[in-house]
Amino acid sequence: MWKIILLSTVQCLFLSGGQVFLKFAMNRMDTFRFSLLFFRNLLTNWYLLASGLCMAIATLLWLYILKHFDFSVAYPMISISYIFGTLAAIYIFHETVPPLRWVGIFLIMAGVTLIAK
């Protein structure tokens, strides 16, 4: 069981990292419009490239997980990414997380623990 926990944690780190880079990429972009300049800026946005790379690695890990573990165990494990996303919101984007949201995160962690057993 430790193998799926480790693989899922690494996969969720890449998945969350991809979302963080995507947020950085979108923060650097101007207002969306169908123009050559907008799409050129989008394609030369290094944060977008980093996001895609993280998402690709997360997808490859996910394919491995799906191949080797029961879906009923593997799928709930990706909810670990919600925890990493919330931590990124706090430490990278300096957002405030209210206490009720922490209760939700605790429930997610408890659920993952129950499924892993």
N, C-alpha and C positions, 0 to 999 in steps of 0.2 A: 504493500500500500504506500510505502514511502516514495516509491518511484513515481507514482502518479501525482502525489502531492508536490514533489520537487519539480517534475515536468510542468505541471499546471501552474505552479508559482512562477517559473521562468517564462512560460508562455504568457501569463497575465502581465508580467513585468514588461515584456515587449509590446503587448497589446496596449497597455496603459501608456507606455513611452511613445508609441505611435500616436495616440490621442493627444498627448502633451505637445509633441512636435506639430501636429495638425493645428492645434490652438495657436501656437507661435506663428505658424505659416499664415493662418487666416488673420491674425492681428497685424501682420505686415502688409496685407493686401488692401488695396483701395476698394471702394464700393464696387460691387459686381456690375459689370456691363459687358455686353457682347462687343468687344473691341479687340483688335489685334494686340494692342498694348497690354490690356488686362491679361490675356492668355500668355503673352510673352513673359510678363512678370510672374505669372503663376508657374510656368514651366522652369523658370530660373530661380525659384524660391528654394533655397537649400533646406529649409525646415520641412518643406513638403516632400523633398527627396528622402530626408531622414525618417519622416513619418511613413512613407511607403516602404522603406527598408525594414523598419521595425514591424510593420504590419505583415510584410512578406515572411519574415522570420517567425512571427507568431503563428501565421497560417501553416507554415511547414511543421512547426511543433504540434499544432492542433491536428494536422493530418496524421502524424505519428501517434498521437494520443488516441485518436479515433480508431486507428488500425489495431492498437494493442490493448485497449481497455474497454470495459463495458460502458456503453453510452450513458446508462443511468447513473454511473459514477462520474464519468468524465465531464458531462455537460454542466452539472451543478458546480463543478470545481472552477469553471471560468468566472464564477461570481466573485472570486478573489480579486479580480480586476477592479471591482467597485471600491474595495479597500484601498488599493494603490491609487486609484483615481482621486479618492477623497484626500489621501495624504499629499498627492501632487497639488491639489487645489489649495491646501494649506501652505505647504512649504515652497512651492514654485510660484503659484499665482496669488498668494497672500490673501486667500479668501477666508471668511469666518464660517465655521461649521457649527450650527446650533446643536444643543444637547440632544434633541430628538433624533437628529440625523446620526449621532453617535450611537444611540440605542439601535437604530437600524443596522449600522455597521456591525455592532456586537451580535445582533441576531443573524446576520449573514455569516459571520465567523463561526457562530454556534452551529448553524446549518451545515456548513462545510465540514466541520469537525464530526458531526453526526453521520454524514454521508461517507466520510473517509474511514469510518470504523467498520 
